[in-house]
Structures are given as C-alpha cells and as structure tokens.
Amino acid sequence: MNTIIETNKTKLLAAMPDVKGYEARLASLNDWWGKIALIGKINSHNVASTILDDMNLTKGKFGELQQKLTNNLVVENLKKLVLDNSSKAQVAIDLLIRNLFERTADVGFLATDDDIRAFLASDDASQERIDFIENRLREYVKKYSVYDEIVIFDTEGRVKAHLDNNNPISHSADPIIAETLNSNAEYTETFRYSELQSNKRHSLIYSCKITERNQQGSKAIGVLCLCFRFDDEMAGIFGDLLDADNDGILMVLGDDGRVIASSDEQLLPLQAVLGNSDPVSISPYKQREYIVNTRQTKGYQGFFGLGWTGRMMTPIETAFKRNETADKGGAYADIIDQATTFPQELKEIRKAASDINADLGLLVLNGQIASARKNAAEFMPVLEAIKQIGSDIANIFADSVNSLQEVTVMSSHLNNAGFLASLAVDIMDRNLYERANDCRWWALTSTFRQCLAQPEISSKDEQRMTDILRYINDLYTVYTNLYLYDRKGRILAVSNTYERSLLGMQVDEHSGALTALRNSDSQSYSVSSFIKTPFYGSRYTYIYNAAITHLARPDQVLGGIGIVFDSEPQFSGMLDEVLPRDEAGRLLDGCFAFFTDRNKKIIASANHPSFGAGDSLSIDDSFFTMQTGQRGSEVIQYNGVKYVLGMAVSKGYREYKTTDGYTNDVLAFVFIPF
C-alpha cells in the first residue's frame, strides 16, 4: 500500500476533493500569512524582528504537520476504498464457489440415478422411454433452477436424452466426453465454449461418467453433463453487491487472467486480458487509471473450483467521491473519538495543530506587549491577522481529521457492518434453497415410490430404501438424518444408523410432515418451524419435507421424506464466515453475530458462547421490524459496551422464499466493538 501511495500520490490527491480542498485552503492561508508578515516587517521596525522570526518558525511547524496530515488523509481514504472493494471482490468469488460446490455433489448423485442407469443399459430406445427420462430431468431442473440443460450421452458420444428443445445436439465429439470417461475423479468441471450448448458463448459444465453400479471399476455406460446457468448466476451476484451509483466494475477472472464475467461488458468485455494479480494495484485500462483489488477464493469445504479470482476495478477520478446519502458518521460525532480503530497518528496530528496554535497565541501576546512598550500600534493589526490565520489553520486540521472520522471511517464501519449482516442472510438463503431442492428431488426416487406403493412393505424393500438414504446422506453431509414415512406418518427407514430407534414411530407433528402428506405437487415442500425436535437430539433445527407420490398416479400421496438439517454447525459456520478479521485472518476481538427470527428467538450464534439457539436477543424491538430484504446499521450500547451493529433481513434466493410460497424471515445481527 505504501509503495502504491508513494508512486501515485499526485493522481490520488487529484481524485480526493476533500483533501484537495483542505490543501487549497491551507495554501491560501499560508500565502496570506506570508503577505501579512511582509507588511509587518516593512512597517514595524520598532518591534523586535525575533517575534516575526518565531512566528515564521511556527508557520514552518504547521507546514511540516500539513505534510503528515495530507499523507494520512490519502492513506486512510485509500484504505477505506480498498476495504470496501476487496470485500466485494472476495464475496463475489466466494459466493460463486459456494454455489458450485453444491453442483459437484449434484452431478455425482444424479449420475447414479437408477432410472438413468436402466435407461442407458436398456436396448429399448422408444420415444416413450426417452420421454420418461427427459420428464425426469425436467423435474430435476424445475427444482434445481441453476441448470439450463442436462445431457445424457452414451459412451460413443451419442445423445440419448436432453432437456433444451432449442438445442439441436444429437452427437458430440467434444473432448469433455472422453475426458470424463477416462477420469477417475468424482466429477469433471469444464468452463469454455462447448458444442454441447452451441448457441451459448461459453458453458460451465459438470460431468460425471455413468456406471453400471456404484462399485469402483464398474463398467461405464455413459456420461451425464449438467450445464450451470453461469451468466444468470453472475448477474445476480453483481446486482446484489453493486449499488446503482457505483462506478466500479466487478468481475471474475479465469486462471489465465481473462475476464469470464463482468458487471459491465461494454466497459470491460469478456476475454479481456488483465495482468497484475496483486491484491491492490493501480493500473491503466482503456486510457483510464483504475484502483484494482483482486482476491483469491477462500474455498469451501476444500473445494476451490478452477482457480478463478474476483476483482473490483474503480476509476481513480470517481473513486473518492462522497455519497452524501450514505454519510451517517456525523450523527456519531460525540462518540467517534473513542473508537480504537481510528488511527492514533491522526489524533496526534489534530492535537499537535492545537498545541502549535496555542504557542502561536503566546507569541502574539508577547508581540502585543512588545508593541505596546515601543508604541508600535501599527504592528497590532499584523499580530491579530496572524493570530486569526493560525486559528483558521488549526481549525482546518481539526475539520479534516473530524471529517475523516465522521464520514470516511465511521461510514465505512457502518456500511461494512450492514454489508456483513446482509451477506450472512444471503449465505443462509442460498444454502437452504438447496435443502428445499434436495427433499423434493429425493422424493421422486423411483425405488421409494415403488416400495411405498406396495400393500405391505417387505424387510427387503425397507433395506433397499435404507441403503439409498445412507448413500445420499454420505454425499450430502449437511444432514444428520434422512427418513421416509408412509401416508400415515409412520417412519419406515432412516439414513443414520444411530437413529434406528425412530423406526416405527410417528413423525413429529411439528416437523412439517403432515403438511407434505396433504400436497401431491412435485414442486411443493414443507418446512418445520425452527423447533426443538427429538429428530435432532432435542435441539433446534429445520426439517424439510416433500411428498412421495405414486409413479403411475402422481396425484396419489404414498408417504414422504424428511431431511434433518444439521443446523448448529452449519449456521454457526455461516455467521463465523462473515465476522471481520484482521490482515492475518484472525477474528477481531469482541465481535460476534446472531441469526434470529422476528420474535427475537436466536437461531444461531457465532463467537458468543453465552447464547445459543432458542435464547432471546435483548436489543431494541425496532430492529426486528425491518422490511424483508432490508439492511441497516447503528451504533448501540449492548451490555455496557458500544458496538457498530449491522443488521439485515433475508430476502430469498431465486424462487426460494420469493415465489414458491414459503415465508420465513430470518434476521442477521453482526456486533463489532466500537
């Protein structure tokens, strides 16, 4: 950062109107001081010249202090911008990687689907069979709306079934097929132009070979390709992270440094090659200079994707403009000086300016006494003028430091806290979107539907269902248990061996199962309230449910599936992920966070062991009345300590909690010591 400032100080200063304004005012006062002093020398020979010399020395001290002030103002303004932009770049790439991690599980699971395996293994290529599989894939995409195409190939690259009616593909020699068949990895991840979607400029494809059985070394019978809606996903991420008045460009770069997603393709088109990968730099692009912030993904669950990075570029000339509507710092002027995060050097500069001005006052007083003794009345106005100039200079120092505190630093803290809270609920919504999808898709498993359609379910069928549940749960580890129940709510199979005591029991009436049993729509799901349940060791969690229907008569409900979300570590991990950290990645002392409902009940906490799920968060009622999707921030006193409090209400993700009929506002609160 220091090197960047040293080599680009002139450019940065020119882009900081507030700092330039202070410099111009100080230069004007210094110029006026020089003129007044010259008048004093010419017209006041009776007064000792040492008084003016001492005043010139004082002027020099102000000048030295001015250099320190300017440097510090440049540093702190740049720090704020870097913090804001680095956060956006980091969140953009990490949200994407989180999403793509889920896709790696999807492709592996769908490639082991019994219906797809039977379809590929059969010699029957009738249109009826193709329609059955394509309808099954269509049901999948109706739930996992992040995909816009699914293609099933045989081992020769022939298309056996796919979804997009506008896609003319019937055969492909795309290397992705051979690469997937020859790979021993659980999946293959590919991003480039592909003839699998010839009408698209690029595709992000997750592929997996389809084998006869789950056993390692089993014969390959085809390839499954899931095509992710990459451009659509990036548009949503960019829209959430960039305000309408933000002049910056947010992007994702491939591992070769080329732009693969851009928030403004007119200014920064795809495939543009951008060099410098330093975390912070100032770089030219198309005859403009940009402050550039680049962030590597932190990864998720050990998944890092294809080596992509997030980047934010802001034009220097608009980077430091003040957003008046966001400047709330002035409301906290009475307490802001207590902030431990405010640079000590700037506080010392403000005090030094005050001390120098006090010394100048003494010099002026001595000059007035000397003038009176020597009957030099003509020198009195000179002294008064210099005294006023000194006072004005000291005020400019105080104003500049106070403004930085109240506007730059305080607004940064407030905006950052609100941003972190908003990020927390966004991560939660995106995660639970997957849970709503999972239960509905697994409810369509043909084996479950066939077994539950039997008048009496044999022990062999119960074992088949149990084996499938265990296989699913091994892939999707965010659940402590998956269970199946019949139309009367009796539990028939569980994935968790340690939960076998549930077999034969009735479903918990608060679990959401009864609602699922009343709705045969394959797009419907039900969710329990955030309840303390015996299905989660008498702890609080959400249980997602979907009805299992008859294969031939899909309006007939045969039973349902319940999936128990492992809420304690998952929610705490989401909150912990957004808590602020220092440059070394260490959690800032004293910060903590909560998820709550609108009734103040805590859903999860991070870094605050005194509170857990089910407890009540005792803060002002007004914080719980924010609108869905709203975020905000305040400085509050909580348990005798001042905090910057960020708060946000969940808004949903894609169709989840927006158009699917499910309503469940969750609030996030992030406490950062002031």
N, C-alpha and C positions, 0 to 999 in steps of 0.2 A: 504493500500500500504506500509506504513512504517513497519508494522509487517512482511509483506512478505519479505521485503528487509533485515530486521534485522535477520530473521531466515534462509535466503537463500543467504546471501551476498557472501559467498565463491563460491557457484555454479554460481551466476550471474556474478561475476567478471571473473571467468574462461571462461565464454561464451562471454565476451566482449573483443575482441582482441585489439581494440584501447585503452581501459582503461588499460588493462594489459600491453600494450606496453609502455604507459606513466609511469606506476608504475615501470616497469623494468628499464627504462631509469633513472628515479629519484633514484631508489635504487642503480644503478651503480654510479651515480654522488655522492650520499651520502657516498657510500663506498670509493670512490676516495677522497672526501673531508676529511674523517677521516684519510686516509693514509697520505695525504699531511700535515694535521695538526700535525700528529705524527712526521713526518720528521721535521717540524718547531720547535716542542718542543725539539727534540733531538739536533738540530744543531744551535739553535738561543737563547742561554742563555742571550745574551746581550740585547734582546728586552723584554719589559715588558710582563709578562705572561697574563696580563689582556687583551691584544689585542686578543690573541688566545681564551681566555675565552669568550670575547664579540662575537667573530666570531662563537664559538660553540653555544652561545645563539641564534645567528641569524640562525644558522643551525636548532636549535630546533623550531624556529618560522616557518621556511619552512616546517618542519616535521608536525607540527600541521595543517598548511594550506593544506598540502598534503592530510591529512585525510579528511578534509572538501571537497577538490576537488574530491577525489575518491567517497565519498558518493553522492555528487551532480551529478557526471557523471553517476553513477549507477541509481540514481533516474530518471534523465532526459531520459536516454536511455530506461529504462523500461516504462516510461510514454508514449514515442513515440510508442513503440510496443503495449501497452495497448490501446492507442487511435486508432491505425490502426486496430487492431484485434477486438476491441469492435465494431467499425463501421461495419466491415464485418459481425460479428455475428448479430448485430442489423438489418442491411439491409436484410440479408438472411431471418430472420423470418418475418420481416415486409413486404417485397415484397410478400412472400408466403401468409400472412394473407390478404393483399390487394386483391390478386387474388381470394382467397377462399371466400371473402366477396361477390364477383360478383356471385359465384356459388350458394349462398344462395338465391339470387333473381331468378336465372335461374330455380332452381328446383320448386320454388313456382309458377312461371309463367307457366312453361311447364305442371305442374300438373293440371292447369285449362284450358288447350287447349281443345277447343270444339270437335275437331276430335278425340282426345284420349278419351274424355268422351263418345262420341257417340259410339266409338268402344267397350268400356267396357260395356256399357249399352245394346248393341245390342245382340240378340241371334244369329246373323249371324256371324259364326266363319269361313267363307270361306277363302280360301287362298288368294283370291283377296282382301278381307278386310285387312288381315294380311299384304299383300304386300304393300297396300296403306299406312298403319301406319308405317311400317318399312322403306318405302321410305321417309316418312315424318321425321322420326327420323334420317335417313341418311342425309337428307338435313340439319338438325339441327347440326349434328356433322361436316359436311363439313364447317360450319360457325364457330361454337364454337369448334375449334380443340383441346381444352383442355380435351375433353372427349373421352374415347376409348370404352365405352359400355353404352347403355341405356337399362334398362329392365322395362317392364310393367307387373305387377302381378295383378291377381285378389285377392280378399280378402282371398282365400284359399291357396295362395302361388303358384298358377299355373302360368307359364309364358305364357302370351298372345302374346307378341311380344318383340323382342330384336334385337340388331344390329350385334353383333360379330358372324360371321358364324363358327368360331373356338371354340365357347363356347357351350358345349353340354347341357347346363342347360334347363330343361323343368319344373321343380318344385323345390321349395326350402322351407326348414323348418328353414332357417337362422333366428335367433331372430330379425334381423333388420326389418322383415316384421311385426311381432306382435308389436314391439316397436313403429314403425311408425303409425300403425293403432290405437294404444292406446294412442298416444300422441296428445296433443292439441297445440303443438308448430308448428310454421310455417314450420319447416323442422327438420330433424334429421341428425346429422353429425356422421359418423362412420369411424374409421380407425383401421383395423386389417385384418387378413386373413378372407376371406369370400368365401363360395361356390358359390356366385354369379359370381366370377371370379376364378374358381378353379385352373386355370393354372398360377395364379399370387401369389407371396409370400405375398402380402398384397394389400388391396384396400382402397381407400378413397372414400366413397360413401355418396352422398347427397340424402336423400329420403324424400318423401312427400306423404301423402295419397291423393288419387284422390276421390273427392266427386261429387255427382250429380250436385250440384250447388255451387256458391260461398258463400252462406249464412252460418253463423256459425251453427253447429249442423246438417248440411246436411249429408245425408247418405253416408258412404264410399263405393266406388265400386272397389277400387284397390289401388295399391302402385306404385309410379314411383321412380326409382333409377337411378341417374346419377353417373357414375364411372369416377372419375377425373384421369388424367394421371399424377399421383404424381411423380413417378420416373423421368419421362421425364421433368417435370417442375423443379425439384430439380437439375437435371443435368445442365439445362440452367442457373439457378441462381448461382450454384457453378462455372460454367465456366466463367460467367461474373465477379465474384468477386475475383477469384484467378488467379494470373499470373502464367505462366508456370513454373517459377523458385521458386514459393512459396512452402516451405517445410511444411507448416501448413496443418491442416485438419479442414475443415468446416463441420458442422453437424447441424442437428435438432434433439432435444431430445423430446420424449413423456413426458406426465405428470408424468410418473413413473421413469424418468431418463434414460430410454433405448434409444439407438440410433435408429431413424427411417429413417434417411437419412444421408449419409456420402459421402464426396467428394473423399474418398479413402477407399473403402470397404475392400481392402486387409490389410491395416494397422488397420483400425477401422471398423469392420464388423457390420452389423445391429444386433440389440438386445444386443449389448454390454452394460453392466450396468456401468454407470459413476456416481459417487457420487457427491461430492462437487458442490453445486449450487451457491457458492459465485460469485459475479461479476468478481473478479480477484483472482486467486489462482495458486499455483504451485503444481502439482500433478503427481504421478508416473503412468505410463501405459506401460505394457509390457517391463519392465526393462529400460524405458527411462523416463526422467523428462520433463514435459511439462508446459509451461505457458498457463493457461486456462482462457479464457474470456467468460462469459455467460451472455446472455441478454434476458430479458423478452420482449415479443412483446408490442409495444405501442398501439396496436389495431387499428382498422379503422372503423370509423362511429359506434363506440360502439360494434364492433364485435371483439372477442378475440380468436375465434376458440376453440381448445380442450386443451388449457393450455400448448402448446408446447413452447420450448425455442430454441434460436440459440446459438451455441457455436463454438468458434475457439480455436484450440489447436496447439501450436507451440513448437517444441523440443527446449529446452534451448540451446543445443550446437550449433544450427544454427540460433537461434532467432535474433542475433545481427550482423550477417554477413552484410557487406556493399555491396549494389548493386551499383557498380560504374556507370552503365549506367543511374541510376536514380538520381545520386548526382549532382544536379544543383546549390546547395547552393553557391558554390564558385563564381559563376557569380555575386552574390549579396553581396560580402564581404564588399563593400564600404558603403552599406546602412543598413546591417543587424543589426548593433549595435543599430539602432534606434527602433528596434522592441520592443513594450511594453510588448509582450508576453514572451520575453526571461527572465529567472529567474534573479532577481536582485542580488541574493546571488552569482551567478557565476560571474557576472560582478564585484562584490566587491572582490571576490577571485582573479580575474585577476589583479585588481588594487592593492590589498594588496601585491601580489607577486612582483609587480613592485616597490612598496614602500619599501619592505624589501630589495630588491636588491639595491635600492638607498642607504639605510642605510649601507648595506654591503660595498658599494663603498666608503662611508665616513670612515668606519673602516679601509679599505685597505689604504686609503690615509693617515690616522693617523699613520698606521703601517709603511708606507713608510717613513714618516717624522721621526718617532722614529728610524727606522733602519739607516737612513742617519746620525742622530745625534750620534748614538752609533757605527757607522762604521760597521754595521752588514749587509754587502752586500749579504751574503749567505741567508738572510731572504727574499730578494726581489722576487726571483722566487716563493717562497711559497705564498707570498701575491698575485702575479699575477695569480698563479694557482687557488687560492681560489676565486679571483675576477671572473675568467673565469667560474668556476663551478657555482657560484651564478648567473651569467648571463645566463648560459645554463639552470639552474633550472627555472629561471623566464621565459625563452623562452618556456620551456615545459608547464608551466602553461598557458601561452598565447596561445600556439598552441592547447592545449587540449580544452580550452574554445572556441577558434575561430572555431575549427573543429566541436564542438558540435553545435555551432550556424549555421555554414555554411552547414554542412552535415545533422546532425540529426534533428535539429529544422527546418531549412529552407526547407529541402527536405520534411519534414513532412507537413509543411504548404502548400507547392506547390502540393504535391501528394493529400493531403486531399481536397484542393480546386478543383482540377481536378476531383477527385472522386465524390464530391458532385454535380458538374455540370453534370457528366455522369449519376449519379443517377436520377437527375431531369428529363432528357430527357427520361430515361428508364421508369420512372413512367408515363410520358406523353404517350409514345408509348403503354405501357400496357393498359392504360386507354382507349385510342382512338381505340385500337384493339377491345375492347368490343363494342364501338359505331358502328364500321363498321359491326360487327356481328349482333347487335340489329336490324339495319334498314333492313338488308337482311332477317332476320328471321321473323320479324313482317310483312314484305311484303308478306309472304307466308300464312298469316292468311286466312283460307278458307272463313270466313264471308266477309272479304274485297273483295276477288276475286269473290265471288258470287254476291255481291251487285254491284260492278263495271261492271259486265258482263251484267247487265240489260240495256235494251234500254233507259229507264228512271229510275232514282233513286228516290224512294219514300221518303217522310219525315220519314217514319218508318225505312227504311234502313239507312238513314243518322243518325238517332238516335242510331241505333244498332252500327254503326261504331264509332260514338262519344263515346258511353259507353265503347267500347273496348279500345279506345285510352286513355280515362280517367283512366281506370283500369291499363293499362300498365304504364302510367305516374305516378300513385300513387306508383307503385312498384319501378320504376326507376326514382329517383328524381334528376338525373344529367341533366335532360332536362327541359327547360322552356315550351316547347310546342312540340307536335307531330301533324302532319297534313297529310291528304290524299288529293290527287288531281287526276283528271281524265286525260285521254290521251291528252286533250287539255291544261292541266296545270291549270285548274280551281279548286280552293280549295273547298272541299266538307265537311270536318269535321276537328275539332281541339280538342285537349285534354284539353286545357286551356280555361276555361270559359271567362277569360278576353281578349282572343284573338279572340272572335267570329266576330269581325269586319273584320277579314281576309276572312270569308266565302264568296264565290263567286268571290273573287279576283283571278287574275292570279298569278302564282308563280313568285317570283323574278327571273329574267333572270340570275342573278349571283349566284343563290342558289344551282346549280348543278342538278336541277330537269330535265332540258331539256336533259342533258346527260343520266340520268337514263331512260327517256322515249324512248331513242333510243337503249336500250340494254335489251333484254329479258332474258339473262343468270342469273339464280338464284344466281350465285356466284359473280355477279358484283355489285358494288356500286359506287356511285359518291360522291365527297365531294366538297363543295364550297371552294373557296379561303378564307383566313381569312379576311372576309369582314364586313363592317358596313351595317347592314341589318334592314329593318323595322320589320322583324320577330323576332328581338331581341332588340326591343326598340331603333333602330338606333344605336346600339352598335356593336362591333366587335365580331364575333364568327365563328365557323364552323357549317355547316348544312350537315348532312349525308342523302343520298337518295338511294332508291332502287326501281326498277320497280315492279309493281303488275301485274301479268300475269293471263291469263285465266286458270281455273282449268283443262279443257279438252284439251286446246290447249296452252301449256305453252310458245310457241314462240310468242304468241299474247299479246302485252302490253296493259293493260287496264287503267293504271294510275301509281301512285307512292306514296311513303310515304317519308316525310321529317321529320327529327328529329333535333331539335334545341338544341345544346349543351349549357349548362349554363357555358360559358367559364370563365367569370370574377372570380367567387368564386372558381371554380374548379381548374383553372390553378394557381391562386394565392396561393391556398392551397397547391398545389404540390410543388411550389417553397418555400413556408414558411416551409414546412416539412423538406427540406434539409438544411436550413440555420443553421449554427453552433450555439450551445448553451453551456452554462456552466454546471457544475455538478448539479446545482439546476434546470436545464431545462430552464433557462432564455436565451433569444436571446442575442447573443453578440452585444454590442453596435456598431452601424455604419455599420453592414453588410446588404447587400441587394442582390437581384437577378432578372434576366430577362429571359424570353423566347423571341427570335426574329426569324425572317426569315433571309434569306441570304442578303436581301436588307436593313438590319438594322432596319426594322419595328418591334416595340415592340409588342409582342403578349400578354404578361402579365408581371407584376412586383410584387415583394414582399418586403415590408418594405422600399419602396421608393415612397411616395405619390406624388412626383413631376412629375412622369412619369406614363403614362397609355397606354392602347392599342392604337396602331396607331401612337404613337410618334416614333421618331428616336433615336437610341442609338449611341451617338457620341464617338466611340472609333475607333482605327486603322482599316483600311479596311482589313488588313491581317488576322484579327481574323475571318473574315466571309468567308474565302476561305479554311477552313479545310475540309478534306475529310469526307464523310459520315461515322459515327461511330467513328471518331477520337476524342480524348480528349487531353487537354493540360493545362498548367498553366504558368503564368508570374507574375512578379511584375510590376505594372504600376502606373502611376500618373494620377488620374482622378479628375478633379475639384480641383486641388491643394493638394489632399490627396493621399498618397501611399496606394495601395491595393495589396493583393495577389488575382489575378484573375484566377478563374477556368473556363474553357470553354469546351464545348462538343457539338457534332452534333449527332442528333438522328440516330439510326441505324435500327429501326423497332423491332417488336416482333413477333415471329413465322412467319406466312406468311404475316402479315400486314407490308406493305411498303418494303417487301423483295422479294416476288414472286407474289404478287397479282396485280401488275401493277400500284399501287398508289405511287407517288413520292411526298414527301413534307418534305424537310429537315428543322428541327427546331433546333435552337441553344440555349443552356443554358449558361448563364454567372452568376457566383457567385462571388461577391465582398466581401472580408474580409479585414478590416482595418489592415494595417501592423504595 
